């Protein structure tokens, strides 16, 4: 649910409630969001996994910049083997 001049909800039911709340001046107080290290759960590995999923994989161009010439050659050879040994 949005508050203030934020975006309106797209769901028709939520939009109807939002309109009623706005017209009757019953808007809820904005929730305060914790910042920094307070977001980390007690299980650090679960937290790091969530951060990794959020960011996604490193893009190909950036990955190639960090790899050595030999590493790039190995990755390309493995890709070629996989590509040509696929069953049709």
N, C-alpha and C positions, 0 to 999 in steps of 0.2 A: 504494500500500500504506500502511496506517495503522500507527502505532506507539502504544504505551501504551494509554490508555483511550479513544482516539479511536473514530470510527465503524468498524464492521466493513465489509469490502468486500462489495458486492452480488453480484459475479460468483462463481458457485459454486466455480470453480477457485481463485480468489484467496482466497476464504473458507477453503477447505480448507487451503491453504498457511499462512494466517494462524493457523488453529487449531493446526496442527502446530508452527509456530514458537513460539506462546505456550505450548504444553504442554511443549515441550523447552527453553524459555528461550533460544531462538535469535533473539530479536528484533533486527533490524538497528539500527545507530546512526541517530538522526535526522539528516537532511541539513540543513546550515546553508544558509539562503537569503540571497543577497546583498541588501543594502538600498540605498535611495536611488539615487544617480546611477550606481551600478555596473550597474543593470539596462539602461541605455541602450546599444543596439548602436552600432557605429561609424557606421552610416548613420542620421542623425538623422531624416530624412523617414520612413523605415520605422518607426522608433520612434513618431513622432507619429501615423502612420496606425494603428498597433496600439492606441495609447491611445484614439484617436477611435472605433475599432470597439468597444472595450471599454465605453466610456461610452454609446454609442448617440446618437441624435438628441436635441436639446433638445425638451422637451415643449411642446405648443401654448400652454398658459397662460403659461409662462415666456417663450416666444418673443414672445408678444403684449405682454408687459410691457416688453420692450426695444425694440419697434418704435414708430416715430412713427405718428401718425394717418394721414398720407399713405401710408406704407409699408403699413399694414394695409389701406387702401383699394385699393391696387394689387394686393396679394395676393388680396383677396376678388374683385376684378374678373376677375383671371386665372383663378381657380378657377371662377367662374361661366361664363366663356367656354368653358373646358375641359369643364365639366359639360354645357352645352347644345349643344356642337358635336360630341359623341360620336356616331359612327355606331351605328345600332340594329341 
